Every structure is written in C-alpha cells, then in structure tokens.
Amino acid sequence: MKKKCTLVLISVLTVACIVSAYLLFFYNPSFNMVYDSDTDSYFNNSYLSYNDGTLAAADYRKTKVTAYDSKNNSTVNLPSNGCLINDNLFYINGNKLCCLDTTTNTRKIIDTDCRSFVCNNEVIAYTKNDSVILKNSDTLENIGDIKFDNQIYYINISDGNLYIVERIFEDETDEYGYSFKVVKQYIFKKYDLKSCKLLKSKNANYVNVIRYVTVCKDTFYFFCDETQTVNNVCLDKDVNYPTIQHPDVKFITSNNDCVYYISEKTESAIILKTVESPYNGIWKLEVGSNKPVKIADKCDCDELLATKNFLYCYTINYILPRGVANLWVKGYLIDQLAIS
C-alpha cells in the first residue's frame, strides 16, 4: 500500500512538472487587440505599458513580454519586461537600465543603480540614488537631472510633464527603546520635461502608506488602506477636491482625462472568492468629482491601463482557483473596454 501511494505521488508530481514546464516555455496568451489610435504613452511600471498603438504585456513572473501592435495587427515576443518605444525596448536588468534595439537585437546599458523608470516618445526618466535623470529616448543624450532630499516614491510622465512624489520619514522610538522610521509627509511635484524646472509643488500629511498612485490634470490620486478612501492632492493652490469613500480598491490608473479604478471585496477559506458588494466593479472618476460612475461589473482583474480610447484589464490566469496555488499560472487574460 505504501509503495502504491509513493508511485501515485511521484506520478502526480511528474505531471505537475510537465504541465508547469509547458506553461513556462510554450504557452503563449492570445489577445486580439482592436486598433487604438492614441499616439501617447502610458506606463504602469508593472504588467502593462502602451505606446502609439502598441500594448506590451508581461507574464506573471515578468520575464517575458508580448507586444500587441494594433496598427499592423501583429504580435512580437520580447525578452524582458519594460516599455517598448518604437523599436526600442527599455527595461531594468538587476540594477542596470538597458535599451534593446528589437530590429538588430543589440543591447546597450544606459546606466547603473537604477530602481525605476518611465518614458514616452521623447524622454526617458529614471531614478538613480537621490536623483531623477532625464535623457532623450531616441538618441539617449542627457537632458538634465533633478536631485531630491527625500525618498523618491513615485515617478510618471503625463500630458508632457514629469510628476514626482517624495516620501519623508522621521525617526521614532518604541516603549522598549528600539528606533524605527515612520512616514510623516509626502511632497507632490510637477516638472517641465525639457528644462527640468519645478512648476508646482504641494505637501500633504499622510502618516500611512499611499497606494496605486496615478496623476491626471495636475491631480494625484491614490488609495489609503486605513481609511478605505480614494484620496487626491491637486497641485493648484487652494484647490482641494473631495475624498471618495470606496473600500477594497486594488488598482488605480488614469489617462489624460479621467481616473479609473477597480474594487473587489473578497473572502478566503483557501479559495479566494469575490463577495457581493455595491462597490465591486470598474469605476470612472472625473477629476474633481465626488461621484464615480460604474462602467463595468468585472472586478477580478489585477491591473488596469487607460488610453484615451480603451481601458485594458489584465487578469492573471491561474491553473487552479485563486488562492489555492497562486504560483501555478497558465498565463494572463486581457480585456479591452471602449471608453470613448
């Protein structure tokens, strides 16, 4: 009996290994992308990025990328997660910022000690130590660099401007005499991409971590776990937009016109299940409004990316139900929702 159980276990593990190897090396997700005429760039620094009609989607492990070209109705497999600008793939390998020419398959190391980056058709901006460095995304010639006194928490390019969030820490001591750092303040900033000149700045006191930061029309939006609210900081002087009470938000994105976010209430007893809630779904929020509009019931996707025409919804496609064996992933699913 013991020998029989051992053989069954070996057989199950063998099948699992074969399936995992197949999914890892041979499975290619399919996505029929409808033509997107938006010529701008959008970058999540996660699974999805977009530039001028091409959507790049990374696999769950962020080791493989597929670029879906809606202009030519074609797909290209890329070797690393990053942002595809024309024929150049920008990505981070270790702490090296690299540029791969996909036509010649030649790689160039742009810089080292890089933690994150954003780019569009004209500029690539990346963090290096306590600075953000800007280069021409075509020639890689230096445009300038901006030094910061505090931790660079968020970086993005939107509507032709560079947006930065700094995070300020303070030292505190607990009752046992151990010291630790706590967040005391955030600084939200806007810079000109060409001159690196600071255009606007505003401080905000948030003692907890802010999540899913995005920016639209000089207004930063983000989610606060403790208060379960979608908060915002408008860079215009004396302008304060309403806070949105909305629990269970798990991603926020924006284009140059509106903010979009997804909310899903869940419960877990091994399997992660969606729990019915009036807050579930995908929501659209006009900048300055306090009345988000529900645009879709779908709430199980993991990431959103918005262009002026479409909202792209990225969902990790697990082999087993969510929560059971989340490392066993078949691939991903992408839904393309028209928003204009």
C-alpha positions as CSV (number, residue, x, y, z in Angstrom):
1,M,0.0,0.0,0.0
2,K,2.8,2.4,0.9
3,K,4.6,1.6,-2.4
4,K,1.4,2.3,-4.3
5,C,0.9,5.7,-2.6
6,T,4.5,6.6,-3.4
7,L,4.0,5.8,-7.1
8,V,0.8,7.8,-7.2
9,L,2.6,10.8,-5.6
10,I,5.5,10.5,-8.0
11,S,3.1,10.4,-10.9
12,V,1.2,13.5,-9.7
13,L,4.5,15.4,-9.2
14,T,5.7,14.4,-12.7
15,V,2.5,15.5,-14.4
16,A,2.7,18.8,-12.4
17,C,6.3,19.4,-13.5
18,I,5.5,18.6,-17.2
19,V,2.5,21.0,-17.1
20,S,4.5,23.7,-15.4
21,A,7.3,23.4,-17.9
22,Y,4.9,23.6,-20.8
23,L,3.2,26.7,-19.4
24,L,6.5,28.3,-18.7
25,F,8.2,27.8,-22.0
26,F,5.5,27.1,-24.6
27,Y,2.2,28.7,-23.6
28,N,1.5,32.0,-25.4
29,P,-1.5,34.0,-24.3
30,S,-3.8,35.2,-27.2
31,F,-5.3,38.7,-27.4
32,N,-6.9,40.1,-30.4
33,M,-6.3,43.8,-30.0
34,V,-8.7,46.3,-31.6
35,Y,-7.0,49.2,-33.2
36,D,-6.1,52.0,-30.7
37,S,-5.4,55.4,-32.4
38,D,-4.0,57.0,-29.2
39,T,-0.4,58.2,-30.0
40,D,0.5,58.9,-26.4
41,S,2.5,56.7,-23.9
42,Y,1.2,55.1,-20.7
43,F,3.4,53.1,-18.3
44,N,2.3,51.3,-15.1
45,N,5.8,50.0,-14.1
46,S,4.1,46.6,-13.7
47,Y,2.5,44.3,-16.2
48,L,1.2,46.7,-18.9
49,S,2.6,49.6,-20.9
50,Y,1.4,51.3,-24.1
51,N,2.9,53.4,-26.8
52,D,1.3,54.7,-30.0
53,G,-1.0,51.8,-30.8
54,T,1.1,49.0,-29.3
55,L,0.3,47.4,-25.9
56,A,3.1,45.5,-24.2
57,A,2.0,42.8,-21.6
58,A,4.3,40.9,-19.3
59,D,3.7,37.4,-18.0
60,Y,3.1,36.8,-14.3
61,R,6.8,36.4,-13.5
62,K,7.7,39.5,-15.6
63,T,10.3,37.5,-17.6
64,K,8.5,37.5,-21.0
65,V,6.7,40.3,-22.8
66,T,4.4,40.2,-25.8
67,A,3.9,43.4,-27.8
68,Y,0.5,43.6,-29.5
69,D,0.7,46.0,-32.4
70,S,-2.9,47.2,-33.2
71,K,-1.7,49.2,-36.3
72,N,-0.3,46.2,-38.1
73,N,-2.4,43.5,-36.3
74,S,0.7,41.7,-35.3
75,T,2.5,40.4,-32.1
76,V,6.2,40.3,-31.2
77,N,7.7,38.3,-28.3
78,L,10.2,40.4,-26.3
79,P,12.8,39.0,-23.8
80,S,12.2,41.3,-20.8
81,N,9.5,43.3,-19.1
82,G,9.7,47.0,-19.9
83,C,8.4,49.7,-22.2
84,L,8.5,49.5,-26.0
85,I,9.1,52.9,-27.7
86,N,9.1,52.5,-31.4
87,D,11.7,49.7,-31.9
88,N,13.5,50.2,-28.6
89,L,12.7,48.2,-25.5
90,F,13.7,49.9,-22.3
91,Y,13.9,47.6,-19.2
92,I,15.8,47.1,-16.0
93,N,18.1,44.1,-15.6
94,G,19.3,43.9,-12.0
95,N,20.0,47.5,-11.3
96,K,21.0,48.3,-14.9
97,L,18.8,50.3,-17.2
98,C,19.0,48.8,-20.6
99,C,17.9,49.6,-24.2
100,L,17.3,46.7,-26.6
101,D,17.0,47.5,-30.3
102,T,14.5,44.9,-31.3
103,T,15.3,45.2,-35.0
104,T,19.0,44.4,-34.6
105,N,18.8,42.6,-31.2
106,T,21.6,44.7,-29.8
107,R,21.6,45.8,-26.2
108,K,23.0,49.0,-24.7
109,I,23.4,49.7,-21.0
110,I,22.2,53.2,-20.3
111,D,23.1,53.5,-16.6
112,T,23.5,51.5,-13.4
113,D,22.0,51.8,-9.9
114,C,18.6,52.4,-11.4
115,R,15.4,51.5,-9.5
116,S,12.6,52.6,-11.8
117,F,11.9,54.5,-14.9
118,V,9.1,56.0,-17.1
119,C,9.3,57.0,-20.8
120,N,7.4,58.4,-23.8
121,N,8.3,59.0,-27.4
122,E,10.7,61.9,-26.4
123,V,12.0,61.3,-22.9
124,I,13.1,58.5,-20.6
125,A,13.3,59.5,-16.9
126,Y,14.8,57.2,-14.3
127,T,15.8,57.1,-10.7
128,K,19.4,56.8,-9.7
129,N,20.3,57.2,-6.0
130,D,18.8,60.5,-4.9
131,S,18.2,61.8,-8.4
132,V,15.9,61.6,-11.4
133,I,17.9,61.6,-14.7
134,L,16.2,62.6,-18.0
135,K,17.5,61.5,-21.4
136,N,16.3,61.7,-25.0
137,S,14.5,58.3,-25.6
138,D,15.8,58.3,-29.2
139,T,19.4,59.5,-29.0
140,L,19.9,58.8,-25.2
141,E,21.5,62.2,-25.0
142,N,21.4,63.8,-21.5
143,I,18.6,66.4,-20.9
144,G,19.2,67.0,-17.2
145,D,19.0,65.6,-13.7
146,I,17.0,66.6,-10.7
147,K,18.3,65.9,-7.1
148,F,16.0,65.2,-4.2
149,D,16.4,65.4,-0.4
150,N,13.9,62.6,0.3
151,Q,13.0,59.2,-1.0
152,I,11.6,59.1,-4.5
153,Y,8.3,57.2,-4.1
154,Y,6.6,57.7,-7.4
155,I,7.6,58.9,-10.9
156,N,5.5,59.3,-14.0
157,I,5.2,61.2,-17.3
158,S,1.7,62.5,-18.1
159,D,0.5,65.0,-20.6
160,G,4.0,66.1,-21.4
161,N,5.1,66.7,-17.8
162,L,7.2,64.9,-15.2
163,Y,5.4,64.1,-11.9
164,I,7.2,63.1,-8.7
165,V,6.2,62.1,-5.2
166,E,8.7,62.3,-2.4
167,R,8.3,60.5,0.9
168,I,9.6,62.0,4.1
169,F,10.4,59.7,7.1
170,E,11.0,60.6,10.8
171,D,12.7,58.5,13.4
172,E,10.6,57.3,16.4
173,T,11.3,55.1,19.4
174,D,9.0,52.4,20.8
175,E,8.5,51.7,24.5
176,Y,11.4,49.3,24.5
177,G,13.8,51.8,23.2
178,Y,14.0,50.5,19.6
179,S,14.1,53.1,16.9
180,F,12.2,52.9,13.6
181,K,11.2,55.1,10.7
182,V,7.7,56.2,10.0
183,V,6.2,58.2,7.1
184,K,5.3,61.7,8.1
185,Q,4.8,63.6,4.9
186,Y,4.6,63.4,1.1
187,I,5.6,66.1,-1.4
188,F,3.9,66.1,-4.7
189,K,5.7,67.8,-7.6
190,K,5.4,68.7,-11.3
191,Y,8.4,69.4,-13.5
192,D,8.9,70.6,-17.1
193,L,10.4,67.7,-19.2
194,K,12.6,69.9,-21.3
195,S,14.1,72.3,-18.7
196,C,13.7,70.2,-15.6
197,K,12.2,73.3,-13.9
198,L,9.9,72.8,-10.9
199,L,6.5,74.1,-12.0
200,K,4.3,73.2,-9.0
201,S,4.6,71.6,-5.6
202,K,2.4,70.8,-2.6
203,N,3.0,69.0,0.7
204,A,0.5,66.6,2.3
205,N,0.5,64.9,5.6
206,Y,-0.3,61.1,5.3
207,V,1.2,59.0,8.1
208,N,0.4,55.8,6.3
209,V,1.4,54.3,3.0
210,I,-0.5,55.6,0.0
211,R,-1.0,53.0,-2.8
212,Y,-1.7,52.9,-6.5
213,V,-0.6,56.5,-7.2
214,T,-1.6,58.0,-10.5
215,V,-1.8,61.5,-11.8
216,C,-4.3,63.3,-14.1
217,K,-4.7,67.0,-14.8
218,D,-2.2,68.1,-12.2
219,T,-4.0,66.0,-9.6
220,F,-2.5,62.9,-7.8
221,Y,-5.0,60.2,-6.9
222,F,-4.2,57.3,-4.6
223,F,-5.8,54.8,-2.2
224,C,-5.4,54.8,1.6
225,D,-5.9,51.4,3.2
226,E,-6.5,52.7,6.7
227,T,-9.5,54.9,5.7
228,Q,-10.5,52.8,2.7
229,T,-10.7,56.0,0.6
230,V,-9.6,57.3,-2.8
231,N,-7.7,60.5,-1.9
232,N,-6.2,63.2,-4.0
233,V,-3.8,66.1,-4.0
234,C,-4.4,68.8,-6.5
235,L,-1.3,70.9,-7.3
236,D,-3.3,74.1,-7.9
237,K,-3.1,76.5,-5.0
238,D,-6.0,76.4,-2.5
239,V,-7.8,73.7,-4.5
240,N,-9.0,70.6,-2.6
241,Y,-11.1,68.0,-4.3
242,P,-13.5,65.6,-2.4
243,T,-12.2,62.4,-0.9
244,I,-14.1,59.3,-2.2
245,Q,-15.2,56.7,0.3
246,H,-14.7,53.4,-1.6
247,P,-13.4,50.2,0.1
248,D,-11.4,47.4,-1.4
249,V,-9.7,49.3,-4.2
250,K,-6.9,47.3,-5.7
251,F,-5.7,49.4,-8.6
252,I,-5.9,52.9,-9.9
253,T,-4.9,54.3,-13.3
254,S,-5.6,57.3,-15.5
255,N,-5.3,58.7,-19.0
256,N,-5.0,62.5,-19.6
257,D,-8.7,63.0,-19.0
258,C,-10.1,60.7,-16.2
259,V,-9.2,58.4,-13.4
260,Y,-10.2,54.7,-13.4
261,Y,-10.1,52.2,-10.6
262,I,-11.1,48.7,-9.7
263,S,-12.6,47.4,-6.5
264,E,-13.3,43.9,-5.3
265,K,-14.4,42.6,-1.9
266,T,-13.1,39.1,-1.3
267,E,-13.0,36.4,1.3
268,S,-10.7,33.5,1.6
269,A,-11.0,30.0,3.0
270,I,-8.2,28.5,0.9
271,I,-10.0,29.6,-2.3
272,L,-10.2,33.4,-2.8
273,K,-13.8,34.3,-3.6
274,T,-15.5,37.5,-4.7
275,V,-18.1,38.7,-2.1
276,E,-21.1,40.6,-3.4
277,S,-20.7,44.4,-2.7
278,P,-22.2,47.5,-4.3
279,Y,-18.6,48.8,-4.5
280,N,-17.3,46.0,-6.7
281,G,-16.5,46.7,-10.3
282,I,-14.6,49.2,-12.5
283,W,-15.2,52.9,-11.9
284,K,-14.6,56.1,-13.8
285,L,-14.0,59.3,-11.8
286,E,-13.8,62.8,-13.4
287,V,-11.1,64.9,-11.8
288,G,-12.6,67.0,-9.0
289,S,-15.8,65.0,-8.9
290,N,-17.2,63.2,-5.8
291,K,-19.4,60.8,-7.9
292,P,-17.6,57.9,-9.5
293,V,-19.5,56.1,-12.3
294,K,-19.5,52.4,-12.6
295,I,-18.6,51.3,-16.1
296,A,-18.2,47.5,-15.7
297,D,-19.1,44.8,-13.3
298,K,-15.8,43.0,-13.8
299,C,-13.8,43.1,-10.6
300,D,-11.4,40.1,-10.6
301,C,-8.7,41.6,-12.8
302,D,-5.3,42.6,-11.3
303,E,-4.3,45.7,-13.2
304,L,-5.8,48.5,-15.4
305,L,-4.2,50.7,-18.0
306,A,-6.1,53.5,-19.7
307,T,-5.6,55.2,-23.0
308,K,-7.9,57.9,-24.4
309,N,-9.9,55.2,-26.3
310,F,-9.7,52.0,-24.3
311,L,-9.3,50.6,-20.8
312,Y,-7.1,47.5,-20.8
313,C,-7.8,45.0,-18.0
314,Y,-5.1,42.5,-17.1
315,T,-6.1,39.3,-15.2
316,I,-3.7,36.6,-14.0
317,N,-5.0,33.3,-15.3
318,Y,-4.3,30.7,-12.6
319,I,-4.4,26.9,-13.2
320,L,-6.3,26.3,-10.0
321,P,-8.9,28.6,-8.3
322,R,-7.4,31.8,-6.9
323,G,-5.7,31.3,-3.5
324,V,-5.1,27.5,-3.9
325,A,-1.7,27.5,-5.7
326,N,-1.0,31.0,-7.0
327,L,2.4,30.1,-8.2
328,W,0.8,27.8,-10.8
329,V,-0.1,30.2,-13.5
330,K,-1.4,29.4,-17.0
331,G,-0.8,32.9,-18.4
332,Y,-3.0,36.1,-18.5
333,L,-6.2,37.4,-19.9
334,I,-6.6,40.9,-21.4
335,D,-10.0,42.6,-21.8
336,Q,-10.2,45.8,-24.0
337,L,-13.1,48.0,-22.9
338,A,-14.0,51.0,-25.1
339,I,-14.2,54.3,-23.0
340,S,-14.6,56.9,-25.7
